[in-house]
Every structure is written in structure tokens, then in C-alpha cells.
Amino acid sequence: MTVLVMAGILIFGLAGYRLLPVSTLPNVDFPTIQVTAELPGASPETMASAVATVLEKQFSTIAGIDEMSSVSGQGVTRITIVFALDRDIDAAAQDVNSAIASAARQLPATMPAPPSFRKVNPADFPVYYLALTSQALPLSTVNEYAETYLAQRISTINGVAQVLVLGQQTYAVRVQVDPNAMPTSTCPPERCTARTACSRCRRPGS
């Protein structure tokens, strides 16, 4: 009787083992945090040296980091930090926030806002890319349309978690002051900076 019971258990065990679901790509939720820093008008090289390097130096002191990578573009830097599986994501977020606060004094003073961070899931990868081109409009106008209209509409679709606009080229004006004319000018550098900042939203034809 015992032999029959053991044989039955063995047979059912082998049959059940073959029916177990096996995934070639299991959904593992790695504790991951993405940090975003923006400095309008800065080149990718400037973002990498003046922003990404400073932040990465602070983040490297956080315990439990498995991987850290950064991507710098025109006016923006994104740093992705992947922690060990046994690392609590909430505690890691607090450490990242403290590191950003510590690096604030070393970052460019012209940054419009301090770096932000959010928890992300590496399994959530982009599933749709949309390219915009125009032979009649400048790239800055196409970029404005993508950010202010298209991205806003796509983000309202049910199931869309995030919409990113890549390859931006925003409108910018570079003001070069003549240092020889400054002593006799009625507009000191501080006033020129203030006037440029106040009028940067107005463009010809707008």
C-alpha cells in the first residue's frame, strides 16, 4: 500500500511539474529610481560635466546600488539608479533626495528648479515611437507643437504611463554684451539679465 501511495505521489508530481508555468522573461520588480535635471539652453556636454557628474558623485555614496547610468541631452540629464533587490525602495528614495540636497550647492545656479526623481519600473519600456518632421517649419516650432499639444493629448489616453519628447530644439536667444560700452551705458549687466529673462517668452510674430 505504501509503495502504491508513493508511486501515485511521484506520478502526480511529475505530471504537475510539466504543467508549471515557466516564463523566459520573469517580471522582476527591481528597485529603480530615475532622476531628472534640467538646464534650458545647456549643451549635452555641459549637462554631462556640470550636472550629471556632480549628481553621480553624490549618488555613489548611497548603499545598495547595483547599477547607475546617465543620459545627457540638450538641456536635460536623466540618471537611472538600480538598487539591489533587498533594498527598500522608499528608503532608497529618501537617500536619493538627501543626495540631491547635498549636491544642490555644486550645481549651476541658473537651473530653474532642483533635480526631481521618481520611482520607475524597468519592465515599463516604450512601446510606441512617433517621429515628427517638417520641411516648412523650424525644428523649434515642431518641438513646441510636440510638447504643448501632441504629448498632452497622448498622455490622456487610457493606459499611457508617460510621454517623453526627445531631440528637442527650443527657441533661444544669445545676448552678447560689449564690455567696452558698459561703463557709459545706462543698462548694467544685472538689468540686461533681468530684461532678457522677462522678455524671453516673447518672440517675433507672437
Secondary structure, DSSP 8 states (H G I E B T S, - for coil): -HHHHHHHHHHHHHHHHHTS---SS------EEEEEEE-TT--HHHIIIIIIHHHHHHHTTSTTEEEEEEEEETTEEEEEEEE-TTS-HHHHHHHHHHHHHHHGGGS-TT-SS--EEEEE-TT-----------SSS-HHHHHHHIIIIIHHHHHTSTT-------S-----------TTTTTT-SS-HHHHHHHHHHHTT--TT-
